Amino acid sequence: MIVVGGNFFCSRKFEETRFTTRIIHMIVYHLALRCKAFADDGRFGKFNTVHQDVCAQLESLLTEPWDQARLADAPHPARFLMVIDALDEIEEQGGSEFLRDLFNMINKYRLSGFKFLVTSRSSSSGLSLWRTRTSIVSKKFQLMKCRLTSRPT
């Protein structure tokens, strides 16, 4: 079974949701709430990394502690979905750079137990990265307008 392990909803409207350096530490926080083996790892507490770039955060806050958590919890491997919504809302080209760093991390460490769901508008320039990665599935979904009605009482 796969459960949501972490999420981040990007938005230009708020200071704390428009920069890529905020994404990883929020996902790690949520994952620690869902996975005891991950939270119990001593290296999980390297929060001075939150002021570093995304690659450093991915390695020291997610990848290294996750490797240790997987070893500690080997008989019961967990599987988590990480949701990053509206990546096109990140400042400047930060969304496409984040996506590149995430792809590189996934390819470098072959993380097992994680699936990533990243959403963005199709008009985003960062989506060109999706088309260049053959191992990544990209689907375009059409949003439909619906009329809300009140519930019967």
OpenMM code with the backbone's topology and positions (N, CA, C; nanometers):
from openmm import Vec3, app, unit

residues = "MET ILE VAL VAL GLY GLY ASN PHE PHE CYS SER ARG LYS PHE GLU GLU THR ARG PHE THR THR ARG ILE ILE HIS MET ILE VAL TYR HIS LEU ALA LEU ARG CYS LYS ALA PHE ALA ASP ASP GLY ARG PHE GLY LYS PHE ASN THR VAL HIS GLN ASP VAL CYS ALA GLN LEU GLU SER LEU LEU THR GLU PRO TRP ASP GLN ALA ARG LEU ALA ASP ALA PRO HIS PRO ALA ARG PHE LEU MET VAL ILE ASP ALA LEU ASP GLU ILE GLU GLU GLN GLY GLY SER GLU PHE LEU ARG ASP LEU PHE ASN MET ILE ASN LYS TYR ARG LEU SER GLY PHE LYS PHE LEU VAL THR SER ARG SER SER SER SER GLY LEU SER LEU TRP ARG THR ARG THR SER ILE VAL SER LYS LYS PHE GLN LEU MET LYS CYS ARG LEU THR SER ARG PRO THR".split()
positions = [
    Vec3(0.0836, -0.1173, 0.0000),
    Vec3(0.0000, 0.0000, 0.0000),
    Vec3(0.0894, 0.1253, 0.0000),
    Vec3(0.0487, 0.2229, -0.0757),
    Vec3(0.1191, 0.3513, -0.0811),
    Vec3(0.0345, 0.4543, -0.0076),
    Vec3(0.0993, 0.5304, 0.0810),
    Vec3(0.0304, 0.6375, 0.1524),
    Vec3(0.1016, 0.7691, 0.1242),
    Vec3(0.0289, 0.8784, 0.1407),
    Vec3(0.0909, 1.0096, 0.1211),
    Vec3(0.1908, 1.0303, 0.2345),
    Vec3(0.3159, 1.0497, 0.1973),
    Vec3(0.4214, 1.0674, 0.2958),
    Vec3(0.4586, 1.2123, 0.3161),
    Vec3(0.4350, 1.2950, 0.2162),
    Vec3(0.4685, 1.4355, 0.2273),
    Vec3(0.4051, 1.5136, 0.1142),
    Vec3(0.3846, 1.6417, 0.1391),
    Vec3(0.3261, 1.7244, 0.0341),
    Vec3(0.3720, 1.8688, 0.0510),
    Vec3(0.3669, 1.9392, -0.0593),
    Vec3(0.3969, 2.0815, -0.0590),
    Vec3(0.3152, 2.1455, -0.1699),
    Vec3(0.2456, 2.2523, -0.1360),
    Vec3(0.1633, 2.3218, -0.2330),
    Vec3(0.2253, 2.4591, -0.2598),
    Vec3(0.2826, 2.4726, -0.3775),
    Vec3(0.3518, 2.5962, -0.4159),
    Vec3(0.2497, 2.7054, -0.4474),
    Vec3(0.2839, 2.8284, -0.4120),
    Vec3(0.1970, 2.9413, -0.4428),
    Vec3(0.2788, 3.0699, -0.4406),
    Vec3(0.2545, 3.1554, -0.5376),
    Vec3(0.3215, 3.2854, -0.5414),
    Vec3(0.2654, 3.3808, -0.4362),
    Vec3(0.1493, 3.3483, -0.3832),
    Vec3(0.0800, 3.4388, -0.2925),
    Vec3(0.1458, 3.4522, -0.1562),
    Vec3(0.2211, 3.3481, -0.1159),
    Vec3(0.2776, 3.3480, 0.0188),
    Vec3(0.4283, 3.3293, 0.0131),
    Vec3(0.4991, 3.4035, 0.0956),
    Vec3(0.6447, 3.3980, 0.1017),
    Vec3(0.6952, 3.2553, 0.1241),
    Vec3(0.6315, 3.1829, 0.2132),
    Vec3(0.6806, 3.0499, 0.2489),
    Vec3(0.6486, 2.9411, 0.1463),
    Vec3(0.5751, 2.9726, 0.0415),
    Vec3(0.5408, 2.8701, -0.0582),
    Vec3(0.5880, 2.9043, -0.1996),
    Vec3(0.6722, 3.0053, -0.2128),
    Vec3(0.7147, 3.0433, -0.3474),
    Vec3(0.8613, 3.0133, -0.3784),
    Vec3(0.9328, 2.9545, -0.2837),
    Vec3(1.0744, 2.9260, -0.3045),
    Vec3(1.1025, 2.7767, -0.2910),
    Vec3(1.1901, 2.7254, -0.3760),
    Vec3(1.2197, 2.5814, -0.3760),
    Vec3(1.2850, 2.5349, -0.2476),
    Vec3(1.3562, 2.6224, -0.1799),
    Vec3(1.4242, 2.5805, -0.0571),
    Vec3(1.3261, 2.5442, 0.0544),
    Vec3(1.2001, 2.5735, 0.0369),
    Vec3(1.0986, 2.5395, 0.1375),
    Vec3(1.0376, 2.4014, 0.1138),
    Vec3(1.0506, 2.3479, -0.0059),
    Vec3(0.9802, 2.2250, -0.0431),
    Vec3(1.0312, 2.1034, 0.0342),
    Vec3(1.1611, 2.0785, 0.0305),
    Vec3(1.2154, 1.9553, 0.0864),
    Vec3(1.1966, 1.9469, 0.2371),
    Vec3(1.2246, 2.0545, 0.3093),
    Vec3(1.2110, 2.0404, 0.4549),
    Vec3(1.0663, 2.0212, 0.4971),
    Vec3(0.9705, 2.0689, 0.4199),
    Vec3(0.8298, 2.0447, 0.4526),
    Vec3(0.7917, 1.8996, 0.4222),
    Vec3(0.8408, 1.8470, 0.3113),
    Vec3(0.8143, 1.7070, 0.2782),
    Vec3(0.8780, 1.6152, 0.3827),
    Vec3(0.9997, 1.6475, 0.4235),
    Vec3(1.0697, 1.5682, 0.5249),
    Vec3(0.9939, 1.5728, 0.6578),
    Vec3(0.9437, 1.6874, 0.6940),
    Vec3(0.8649, 1.7004, 0.8170),
    Vec3(0.7429, 1.6082, 0.8117),
    Vec3(0.6692, 1.6129, 0.7015),
    Vec3(0.5510, 1.5267, 0.6880),
    Vec3(0.5883, 1.3788, 0.6890),
    Vec3(0.6983, 1.3443, 0.6218),
    Vec3(0.7423, 1.2053, 0.6191),
    Vec3(0.7778, 1.1568, 0.7594),
    Vec3(0.8410, 1.2418, 0.8386),
    Vec3(0.8765, 1.2043, 0.9758),
    Vec3(0.7521, 1.1781, 1.0607),
    Vec3(0.6442, 1.2471, 1.0308),
    Vec3(0.5194, 1.2222, 1.1028),
    Vec3(0.4573, 1.0880, 1.0645),
    Vec3(0.4840, 1.0426, 0.9426),
    Vec3(0.4228, 0.9197, 0.8907),
    Vec3(0.5095, 0.7946, 0.9073),
    Vec3(0.6401, 0.8129, 0.9222),
    Vec3(0.7322, 0.6985, 0.9232),
    Vec3(0.8235, 0.7073, 1.0457),
    Vec3(0.7967, 0.6222, 1.1449),
    Vec3(0.8729, 0.6245, 1.2700),
    Vec3(1.0211, 0.5969, 1.2468),
    Vec3(1.0540, 0.4999, 1.1622),
    Vec3(1.1948, 0.4673, 1.1365),
    Vec3(1.2688, 0.5880, 1.0782),
    Vec3(1.2024, 0.6647, 0.9950),
    Vec3(1.2633, 0.7847, 0.9378),
    Vec3(1.2819, 0.8919, 1.0460),
    Vec3(1.1813, 0.9132, 1.1264),
    Vec3(1.1883, 1.0142, 1.2321),
    Vec3(1.2923, 0.9785, 1.3373),
    Vec3(1.3100, 0.8494, 1.3637),
    Vec3(1.4037, 0.8052, 1.4673),
    Vec3(1.5495, 0.8135, 1.4241),
    Vec3(1.5751, 0.8282, 1.2959),
    Vec3(1.7132, 0.8357, 1.2494),
    Vec3(1.7780, 0.9641, 1.3011),
    Vec3(1.8940, 0.9528, 1.3613),
    Vec3(1.9612, 1.0678, 1.4219),
    Vec3(2.0012, 1.1752, 1.3223),
    Vec3(2.0262, 1.1359, 1.1972),
    Vec3(2.0716, 1.2344, 1.0983),
    Vec3(1.9569, 1.3168, 1.0438),
    Vec3(1.8366, 1.2807, 1.0791),
    Vec3(1.7190, 1.3551, 1.0357),
    Vec3(1.7239, 1.5000, 1.0858),
    Vec3(1.7933, 1.5242, 1.1952),
    Vec3(1.7931, 1.6554, 1.2575),
    Vec3(1.8894, 1.7573, 1.1980),
    Vec3(1.9427, 1.7370, 1.0805),
    Vec3(2.0366, 1.8323, 1.0195),
    Vec3(1.9615, 1.9498, 0.9571),
    Vec3(1.8899, 2.0232, 1.0374),
    Vec3(1.8064, 2.1272, 0.9803),
    Vec3(1.8814, 2.2540, 0.9427),
    Vec3(2.0114, 2.2623, 0.9721),
    Vec3(2.0869, 2.3767, 0.9207),
    Vec3(2.0966, 2.3690, 0.7688),
    Vec3(2.0660, 2.2536, 0.7134),
    Vec3(2.0662, 2.2333, 0.5687),
    Vec3(1.9540, 2.3099, 0.5001),
    Vec3(1.8498, 2.3491, 0.5724),
    Vec3(1.7359, 2.4165, 0.5093),
    Vec3(1.7754, 2.5476, 0.4444),
    Vec3(1.8900, 2.6011, 0.4811),
    Vec3(1.9355, 2.7270, 0.4216),
    Vec3(2.0284, 2.7038, 0.3027),
    Vec3(2.0494, 2.5771, 0.2674),
    Vec3(2.1350, 2.5436, 0.1541),
    Vec3(2.0497, 2.5179, 0.0304),
    Vec3(2.1155, 2.4856, -0.0798),
    Vec3(2.0418, 2.4632, -0.2039),
    Vec3(1.9649, 2.3314, -0.1997),
    Vec3(1.8811, 2.3119, -0.2983),
    Vec3(1.7921, 2.1965, -0.3036),
    Vec3(1.8695, 2.0649, -0.3062),
    Vec3(1.9790, 2.0582, -0.3809),
    Vec3(2.0579, 1.9340, -0.3873),
    Vec3(2.1089, 1.8942, -0.2494),
    Vec3(2.1611, 1.9893, -0.1752),
    Vec3(2.2109, 1.9611, -0.0392),
    Vec3(2.0971, 1.9156, 0.0507),
    Vec3(1.9807, 1.9780, 0.0382),
    Vec3(1.8652, 1.9378, 0.1182),
    Vec3(1.8204, 1.7969, 0.0827),
    Vec3(1.8131, 1.7675, -0.0469),
    Vec3(1.7710, 1.6344, -0.0893),
    Vec3(1.8627, 1.5263, -0.0318),
    Vec3(1.9921, 1.5514, -0.0348),
    Vec3(2.0867, 1.4513, 0.0142),
    Vec3(2.0825, 1.4363, 0.1654),
    Vec3(2.0957, 1.5464, 0.2387),
    Vec3(2.1110, 1.5326, 0.3837),
    Vec3(1.9801, 1.5214, 0.4604),
    Vec3(1.8713, 1.5767, 0.4082),
    Vec3(1.7443, 1.5682, 0.4801),
    Vec3(1.6564, 1.4517, 0.4348),
    Vec3(1.6732, 1.4077, 0.3111),
    Vec3(1.5848, 1.3025, 0.2614),
    Vec3(1.6594, 1.1731, 0.2299),
    Vec3(1.7549, 1.1778, 0.1409),
    Vec3(1.8188, 1.0562, 0.0906),
    Vec3(1.8956, 0.9796, 0.1980),
    Vec3(1.9865, 1.0460, 0.2666),
    Vec3(2.0678, 0.9771, 0.3674),
    Vec3(1.9831, 0.9208, 0.4821),
    Vec3(1.8944, 0.9995, 0.5435),
    Vec3(1.8109, 0.9427, 0.6500),
    Vec3(1.7177, 0.8323, 0.5992),
    Vec3(1.6690, 0.8460, 0.4758),
    Vec3(1.5793, 0.7445, 0.4218),
    Vec3(1.6524, 0.6118, 0.4041),
    Vec3(1.7761, 0.6158, 0.3567),
    Vec3(1.8551, 0.4930, 0.3437),
    Vec3(1.8675, 0.4225, 0.4778),
    Vec3(1.8949, 0.4972, 0.5831),
    Vec3(1.9065, 0.4389, 0.7165),
    Vec3(1.7725, 0.3860, 0.7667),
    Vec3(1.6655, 0.4595, 0.7407),
    Vec3(1.5327, 0.4156, 0.7839),
    Vec3(1.4929, 0.2859, 0.7138),
    Vec3(1.5274, 0.2733, 0.5863),
    Vec3(1.4953, 0.1512, 0.5116),
    Vec3(1.5706, 0.0317, 0.5694),
    Vec3(1.6955, 0.0520, 0.6104),
    Vec3(1.7722, -0.0567, 0.6725),
    Vec3(1.7118, -0.0967, 0.8065),
    Vec3(1.6716, 0.0015, 0.8854),
    Vec3(1.6147, -0.0248, 1.0177),
    Vec3(1.4792, -0.0925, 1.0104),
    Vec3(1.4057, -0.0647, 0.9055),
    Vec3(1.2694, -0.1164, 0.8916),
    Vec3(1.2588, -0.2140, 0.7745),
    Vec3(1.3661, -0.2860, 0.7464),
    Vec3(1.3727, -0.3751, 0.6295),
    Vec3(1.2608, -0.4791, 0.6223),
    Vec3(1.2185, -0.5410, 0.7330),
    Vec3(1.1118, -0.6414, 0.7212),
    Vec3(0.9768, -0.5826, 0.6788),
    Vec3(0.9590, -0.4534, 0.7025),
    Vec3(0.8313, -0.3874, 0.6709),
    Vec3(0.8554, -0.2651, 0.5836),
    Vec3(0.8968, -0.2841, 0.4591),
    Vec3(0.9274, -0.1670, 0.3758),
    Vec3(0.8029, -0.0823, 0.3498),
    Vec3(0.8179, 0.0461, 0.3736),
    Vec3(0.7077, 0.1396, 0.3523),
    Vec3(0.7184, 0.2006, 0.2136),
    Vec3(0.6040, 0.2420, 0.1612),
    Vec3(0.6006, 0.3093, 0.0312),
    Vec3(0.5193, 0.4363, 0.0469),
    Vec3(0.5794, 0.5466, 0.0010),
    Vec3(0.5170, 0.6764, 0.0214),
    Vec3(0.5078, 0.7553, -0.1084),
    Vec3(0.3985, 0.8296, -0.1190),
    Vec3(0.3775, 0.9220, -0.2298),
    Vec3(0.4093, 1.0619, -0.1803),
    Vec3(0.4955, 1.1314, -0.2539),
    Vec3(0.5291, 1.2695, -0.2238),
    Vec3(0.4609, 1.3578, -0.3277),
    Vec3(0.3800, 1.4507, -0.2846),
    Vec3(0.3032, 1.5365, -0.3746),
    Vec3(0.3598, 1.6779, -0.3707),
    Vec3(0.3956, 1.7278, -0.4877),
    Vec3(0.4413, 1.8667, -0.5018),
    Vec3(0.3489, 1.9302, -0.6049),
    Vec3(0.2643, 2.0188, -0.5586),
    Vec3(0.1590, 2.0743, -0.6429),
    Vec3(0.1934, 2.2158, -0.6877),
    Vec3(0.1596, 2.2470, -0.8111),
    Vec3(0.1726, 2.3812, -0.8696),
    Vec3(0.3172, 2.4289, -0.8736),
    Vec3(0.4064, 2.3437, -0.9214),
    Vec3(0.5486, 2.3782, -0.9276),
    Vec3(0.5739, 2.5030, -1.0115),
    Vec3(0.4855, 2.5340, -1.1048),
    Vec3(0.4999, 2.6538, -1.1864),
    Vec3(0.4819, 2.7820, -1.1047),
    Vec3(0.4348, 2.7717, -0.9811),
    Vec3(0.4162, 2.8884, -0.8943),
    Vec3(0.5455, 2.9314, -0.8255),
    Vec3(0.6514, 2.8542, -0.8392),
    Vec3(0.7797, 2.8878, -0.7779),
    Vec3(0.8409, 3.0072, -0.8508),
    Vec3(0.9096, 3.0925, -0.7771),
    Vec3(0.9723, 3.2126, -0.8327),
    Vec3(1.0659, 3.1821, -0.9489),
    Vec3(1.0627, 3.2677, -1.0487),
    Vec3(1.1492, 3.2645, -1.1669),
    Vec3(1.1547, 3.1242, -1.2278),
    Vec3(1.2749, 3.0705, -1.2523),
    Vec3(1.2896, 2.9356, -1.3096),
    Vec3(1.3121, 2.8302, -1.2021),
    Vec3(1.2793, 2.8636, -1.0776),
    Vec3(1.3034, 2.7729, -0.9663),
    Vec3(1.2345, 2.6392, -0.9796),
    Vec3(1.1157, 2.6377, -1.0385),
    Vec3(1.0416, 2.5131, -1.0538),
    Vec3(1.1124, 2.4152, -1.1450),
    Vec3(1.1606, 2.4625, -1.2590),
    Vec3(1.2292, 2.3723, -1.3513),
    Vec3(1.3637, 2.3280, -1.2953),
    Vec3(1.4321, 2.4159, -1.2212),
    Vec3(1.5580, 2.3782, -1.1576),
    Vec3(1.5344, 2.2742, -1.0489),
    Vec3(1.4274, 2.2915, -0.9720),
    Vec3(1.3929, 2.1935, -0.8694),
    Vec3(1.3659, 2.0575, -0.9329),
    Vec3(1.2908, 2.0585, -1.0418),
    Vec3(1.2575, 1.9337, -1.1106),
    Vec3(1.3840, 1.8648, -1.1616),
    Vec3(1.4758, 1.9407, -1.2155),
    Vec3(1.6034, 1.8846, -1.2610),
    Vec3(1.6788, 1.8202, -1.1447),
    Vec3(1.6863, 1.8918, -1.0315),
    Vec3(1.7568, 1.8390, -0.9143),
    Vec3(1.6883, 1.7135, -0.8606),
    Vec3(1.5569, 1.7123, -0.8618),
    Vec3(1.4827, 1.5947, -0.8159),
    Vec3(1.5100, 1.4748, -0.9066),
    Vec3(1.5058, 1.4957, -1.0390),
    Vec3(1.5369, 1.3875, -1.1335),
    Vec3(1.6777, 1.3341, -1.1112),
    Vec3(1.7730, 1.4244, -1.0948),
    Vec3(1.9119, 1.3828, -1.0733),
    Vec3(1.9258, 1.3014, -0.9451),
    Vec3(1.8574, 1.3435, -0.8393),
    Vec3(1.8624, 1.2709, -0.7129),
    Vec3(1.8008, 1.1321, -0.7266),
    Vec3(1.6886, 1.1231, -0.7938),
    Vec3(1.6233, 0.9930, -0.8139),
    Vec3(1.7138, 0.9005, -0.8943),
    Vec3(1.7750, 0.9522, -1.0001),
    Vec3(1.8646, 0.8703, -1.0819),
    Vec3(1.9919, 0.8306, -1.0079),
    Vec3(2.0449, 0.9200, -0.9271),
    Vec3(2.1704, 0.8940, -0.8554),
    Vec3(2.1521, 0.7917, -0.7434),
    Vec3(2.0446, 0.8035, -0.6665),
    Vec3(2.0280, 0.7205, -0.5478),
    Vec3(1.9321, 0.6037, -0.5655),
    Vec3(1.8580, 0.6002, -0.6735),
    Vec3(1.7620, 0.4916, -0.6963),
    Vec3(1.6765, 0.4678, -0.5722),
    Vec3(1.6151, 0.5729, -0.5236),
    Vec3(1.5353, 0.5652, -0.4020),
    Vec3(1.4194, 0.4682, -0.4178),
    Vec3(1.4156, 0.3696, -0.3347),
    Vec3(1.3004, 0.2797, -0.3361),
    Vec3(1.2070, 0.3214, -0.2236),
    Vec3(1.0803, 0.3000, -0.2454),
    Vec3(0.9819, 0.3347, -0.1448),
    Vec3(0.9158, 0.4689, -0.1657),
    Vec3(0.9595, 0.5436, -0.2672),
    Vec3(0.9007, 0.6748, -0.2954),
    Vec3(0.8429, 0.6793, -0.4361),
    Vec3(0.7326, 0.7469, -0.4472),
    Vec3(0.6800, 0.7891, -0.5763),
    Vec3(0.6566, 0.9390, -0.5628),
    Vec3(0.6833, 1.0117, -0.6686),
    Vec3(0.6651, 1.1565, -0.6674),
    Vec3(0.5563, 1.1948, -0.7667),
    Vec3(0.4644, 1.2763, -0.7226),
    Vec3(0.3619, 1.3334, -0.8088),
    Vec3(0.3848, 1.4838, -0.8082),
    Vec3(0.4252, 1.5366, -0.9239),
    Vec3(0.4544, 1.6791, -0.9364),
    Vec3(0.3569, 1.7363, -1.0386),
    Vec3(0.2875, 1.8421, -1.0007),
    Vec3(0.1932, 1.9043, -1.0935),
    Vec3(0.2421, 2.0433, -1.1319),
    Vec3(0.2020, 2.0844, -1.2513),
    Vec3(0.2373, 2.2161, -1.3036),
    Vec3(0.1421, 2.2467, -1.4183),
    Vec3(0.1243, 2.3720, -1.4467),
    Vec3(0.0460, 2.4085, -1.5653),
    Vec3(0.1222, 2.3682, -1.6895),
    Vec3(0.0514, 2.3336, -1.7940),
    Vec3(0.1171, 2.2904, -1.9178),
    Vec3(0.1912, 2.4038, -1.9867),
    Vec3(0.1596, 2.5275, -1.9534),
    Vec3(0.2274, 2.6410, -2.0156),
    Vec3(0.3629, 2.6695, -1.9511),
    Vec3(0.3953, 2.5983, -1.8455),
    Vec3(0.5204, 2.6218, -1.7736),
    Vec3(0.6411, 2.5777, -1.8555),
    Vec3(0.7454, 2.6595, -1.8547),
    Vec3(0.8669, 2.6242, -1.9287),
    Vec3(0.9374, 2.5045, -1.8663),
    Vec3(0.9118, 2.4769, -1.7400),
    Vec3(0.9734, 2.3634, -1.6738),
    Vec3(0.9279, 2.2297, -1.7275),
    Vec3(0.8168, 2.2291, -1.7967),
    Vec3(0.7664, 2.1030, -1.8497),
    Vec3(0.8518, 2.0483, -1.9629),
    Vec3(0.9384, 2.1295, -2.0199),
    Vec3(1.0263, 2.0773, -2.1240),
    Vec3(1.1153, 1.9669, -2.0684),
    Vec3(1.1457, 1.9719, -1.9390),
    Vec3(1.2231, 1.8650, -1.8759),
    Vec3(1.1479, 1.7321, -1.8782),
    Vec3(1.0180, 1.7371, -1.8641),
    Vec3(0.9370, 1.6145, -1.8653),
    Vec3(0.9541, 1.5421, -1.9982),
    Vec3(0.9590, 1.6180, -2.1037),
    Vec3(0.9651, 1.5568, -2.2365),
    Vec3(1.1017, 1.4962, -2.2668),
    Vec3(1.2059, 1.5397, -2.1937),
    Vec3(1.3399, 1.4893, -2.2205),
    Vec3(1.3744, 1.3668, -2.1378),
    Vec3(1.2905, 1.3300, -2.0436),
    Vec3(1.3176, 1.2159, -1.9560),
    Vec3(1.2298, 1.0986, -1.9972),
    Vec3(1.2914, 0.9963, -2.0501),
    Vec3(1.2132, 0.8830, -2.0984),
    Vec3(1.1601, 0.7963, -1.9856),
    Vec3(1.2235, 0.7999, -1.8684),
    Vec3(1.1788, 0.7152, -1.7589),
    Vec3(1.0655, 0.7792, -1.6789),
    Vec3(1.0276, 0.8998, -1.7133),
    Vec3(0.9244, 0.9714, -1.6407),
    Vec3(0.7967, 0.9725, -1.7247),
    Vec3(0.6860, 0.9451, -1.6588),
    Vec3(0.5567, 0.9465, -1.7266),
    Vec3(0.4943, 1.0833, -1.7081),
    Vec3(0.4546, 1.1428, -1.8161),
    Vec3(0.3898, 1.2727, -1.8110),
    Vec3(0.2500, 1.2585, -1.8700),
    Vec3(0.1534, 1.3040, -1.7965),
    Vec3(0.0166, 1.2999, -1.8462),
    Vec3(-0.0437, 1.4378, -1.8327),
    Vec3(-0.1243, 1.4713, -1.9292),
    Vec3(-0.1921, 1.5993, -1.9266),
    Vec3(-0.3383, 1.5731, -1.8929),
    Vec3(-0.3862, 1.6408, -1.7922),
    Vec3(-0.5239, 1.6244, -1.7499),
    Vec3(-0.5993, 1.7534, -1.7761),
    Vec3(-0.7162, 1.7412, -1.8284),
    Vec3(-0.8019, 1.8560, -1.8544),
    Vec3(-0.8924, 1.8769, -1.7339),
    Vec3(-0.8884, 1.9952, -1.6762),
    Vec3(-0.9784, 2.0257, -1.5660),
    Vec3(-1.1141, 2.0640, -1.6219),
    Vec3(-1.2147, 2.0176, -1.5564),
    Vec3(-1.3502, 2.0468, -1.6018),
    Vec3(-1.4190, 2.1368, -1.5000),
    Vec3(-1.4972, 2.2290, -1.5503),
    Vec3(-1.5762, 2.3131, -1.4620),
    Vec3(-1.6991, 2.2342, -1.4198),
    Vec3(-1.7337, 2.2479, -1.2940),
    Vec3(-1.8561, 2.1827, -1.2480),
    Vec3(-1.9320, 2.2797, -1.1597),
    Vec3(-2.0581, 2.2631, -1.1579),
    Vec3(-2.1433, 2.3511, -1.0798),
    Vec3(-2.1689, 2.2848, -0.9443),
    Vec3(-2.1473, 2.3585, -0.8393),
    Vec3(-2.1724, 2.3070, -0.7065),
    Vec3(-2.3192, 2.3268, -0.6721),
    Vec3(-2.3750, 2.2268, -0.6165),
    Vec3(-2.5138, 2.2357, -0.5721),
    Vec3(-2.5185, 2.2043, -0.4237),
    Vec3(-2.6211, 2.2498, -0.3611),
    Vec3(-2.6335, 2.2235, -0.2172),
    Vec3(-2.6791, 2.0797, -0.1968),
    Vec3(-2.6423, 2.0251, -0.0825),
    Vec3(-2.6819, 1.8886, -0.0478),
    Vec3(-2.8287, 1.8842, -0.0074),
    Vec3(-2.8922, 1.7763, -0.0388),
    Vec3(-3.0304, 1.7630, 0.0108),
    Vec3(-3.0278, 1.7430, 0.1620),
    Vec3(-3.1232, 1.7994, 0.2286),
    Vec3(-3.1280, 1.7862, 0.3750),
    Vec3(-3.2213, 1.6786, 0.4214),
] * unit.nanometer
topology = app.Topology()
chain = topology.addChain("A")
for resn in residues:
    res = topology.addResidue(resn, chain)
    for name in ("N", "CA", "C"):
        topology.addAtom(name, app.Element.getBySymbol(name[0]), res)
